[in-house]
Amino acid sequence: MRYHNITKDDMLNGDGLRVVLWVSGCNHCCEGCQNPITWDPDGGLLFDEAAKEEIFAELSHDYTAGITFSGGDPMHSANRLDVKNLMLEIRDRFPDKTIWMYTGYSWEEILDSPIVELCDVIVDGEFEKDKFDSKLLWKGSKNQRVIDVKKTLVSENREVPILHCGDYN
């Protein structure tokens, strides 16, 4: 896996202060994307032990609520295995931290991926420039959904419920 940045004390990509891993690789290539430099799966830096330890150091702070995986797309084929393994390690070492993931795939497309059950919240769907709204919380366009994974997985039909700010807890 490759990545472009590790952001610390981020308040825009999930609830609370977070560390954000911006992975490389995205096939969606959305018009108006905030981060097109991350589309190339061969771009950025190799995710190594030093990068992992940088994330773990941030997660060890009491004030850090958790980690957000973004990019690029964590669900890109070049990222899935490494993202899953990193999420498993984070769950083991930091069980009280939340895991958020942004993906251009829809919930329905990724529902059966083992990565899904490791997340607390998934923001799904491609960014659609014509549906952009700067007032939206944790998403860029109106078609995207902020999904409480645990509640959705236990619902009878696994359909995404309508969520409001703070409902994901």
Backbone hydrogen bonds, N-H to C=O, Kabsch-Sander energy under -0.5 kcal/mol:
donor,donor_aa,acceptor,acceptor_aa,energy
3,Y,45,L,-2.7
4,H,22,W,-3.5
5,N,22,W,-1.0
7,T,20,V,-2.5
10,D,18,R,-2.8
18,R,10,D,-2.1
19,V,66,G,-2.1
20,V,7,T,-2.6
21,L,68,T,-2.6
22,W,5,N,-2.6
22,W,20,V,-0.6
23,V,21,L,-0.9
23,V,70,S,-2.6
24,S,2,R,-2.6
25,G,38,T,-3.3
26,C,39,W,-2.3
33,C,30,C,-1.8
38,T,35,N,-2.0
39,W,36,P,-1.7
43,G,40,D,-1.8
45,L,3,Y,-3.6
47,F,1,M,-2.6
48,D,46,L,-0.8
52,K,48,D,-2.2
53,E,49,E,-2.7
54,E,50,A,-1.8
55,I,51,A,-1.9
56,F,52,K,-2.6
57,A,53,E,-2.4
58,E,54,E,-1.6
59,L,55,I,-2.5
60,S,56,F,-1.4
61,H,58,E,-1.4
64,T,61,H,-1.2
65,A,17,L,-3.2
65,A,63,Y,-0.6
66,G,17,L,-0.8
67,I,98,T,-2.2
68,T,19,V,-2.4
69,F,100,W,-2.6
70,S,21,L,-2.8
70,S,68,T,-0.5
72,G,23,V,-0.6
72,G,38,T,-0.5
73,D,25,G,-2.3
76,H,73,D,-2.1
79,N,76,H,-2.4
80,R,76,H,-1.6
83,V,79,N,-3.1
84,K,80,R,-2.6
85,N,81,L,-2.5
86,L,82,D,-2.4
87,M,83,V,-2.8
88,L,84,K,-2.5
89,E,85,N,-2.0
90,I,86,L,-2.5
91,R,87,M,-2.8
92,D,88,L,-1.9
93,R,89,E,-2.6
94,F,90,I,-3.2
97,K,94,F,-1.9
98,T,65,A,-2.3
100,W,67,I,-2.6
100,W,98,T,-0.5
101,M,121,V,-1.7
102,Y,69,F,-2.8
103,T,123,V,-2.4
109,E,106,S,-0.8
110,I,106,S,-1.4
111,L,107,W,-1.4
113,S,110,I,-2.7
116,V,113,S,-1.1
117,E,113,S,-0.6
118,L,115,I,-1.4
119,C,115,I,-0.5
119,C,116,V,-1.8
120,D,99,I,-3.1
121,V,99,I,-1.7
122,I,147,I,-1.9
123,V,101,M,-2.8
124,D,122,I,-0.7
124,D,145,R,-1.9
125,G,105,Y,-2.0
126,E,104,G,-0.5
129,K,127,F,-0.6
131,K,128,E,-2.3
132,F,129,K,-1.5
133,D,140,G,-1.8
136,L,133,D,-1.6
138,W,136,L,-0.6
142,K,131,K,-2.5
144,Q,141,S,-1.7
145,R,124,D,-1.0
147,I,122,I,-3.1
147,I,145,R,-0.8
148,D,146,V,-0.5
149,V,120,D,-2.1
149,V,147,I,-1.0
150,K,120,D,-0.5
152,T,148,D,-2.1
153,L,149,V,-2.8
154,V,150,K,-1.4
155,S,151,K,-0.7
155,S,152,T,-0.6
158,R,155,S,-0.6
163,L,161,P,-0.6
167,D,164,H,-2.7
169,N,166,G,-1.0
